[in-house]
Amino acid sequence: MVDIQANPATSIQVRNAVWTPRQCFLEPEEAARRFHEYETAHPKTAARLLDSMGQNHDGTDDDRVRMMDEIPMVSFGSAG
């Protein structure tokens, strides 16, 4: 496993777009909010993702925050 804090990604490619990312670990509250948005938009895929990681939550915001405290979430954005 690569430690992105010690060795940050130098580039990310999605389809034909390549960029140097700005990356940071999200606080559990922000990660929980973003995951809830993802779950709302993609419920089946989110359920499969959680299942593949052996994770779950009871559907409350507090339990999503607890879960995200156990699963660090990284945000990748454009550096410039």
N, C-alpha and C positions, 0 to 999 in steps of 0.2 A: 504494500500500500504506500502511495506517495503522500508525504506530508506537504500539503499545499501552502502551509505557513512558511515552511523552510524552503520549499521549492515551488514557487508559484508558476502557474501555467504561463508560457511565453506566447502562445497563440491558441485560438479556438477557431474551428471551422464548422460551419453549418451550411450544408449544400455548397454553393460557390463563394460564400462570404467567409473571409478569414480576417480576424482582428486580434489585437493584443488586449486581453481582458483586464478589467479592474475587478478584483475578487475580494470578497470579505465574508466572514461567517456572520450569519444573521442572528440576532438575539432570538431566544425562543418565542417571544410574543409575536415578533414580526414573521418568523418562520411559520408559526401556527396560522397567522392571518393569511399568508400567501398560500399555504397548503389548503386551507379551507376554500379559498377561491378556486384552486385547482380541482379540489373534490367536487365543487359545485358544477364546474364546467365539464369535468371528465370523471363521473362517479365510478364507472366500471374500471377504468384504467387506474384510478387512485386506489381502489380496493385491491386490485392485483398487485400494485406496487407495495402497499402495506403488507399484504400477505407474503410477498417474496422476501421482505425484510423481517418477517416474524413480528410485526408491529400492529397495534390497533389502538383505538381510543373509543370512548363512550359517546362521542358526538358533541360533547360540550367544549366550549372554548378553553376552559381550564385544563381539561384532559388533553386537548391538542397541544397546549403549551407544555404540559408534562412530557408528552411524547417527543416534542421537538427539543426538549432539554436533553433527551437521551440520543437523538439523531441529529447531529449537527447539520445545518443546511447552509450551503454556500451560494452566494449570489455572484453571478458573472455578468458584467456589463462592459460597455465600451470605455476604454481608458481615455478616450479623447474625442 
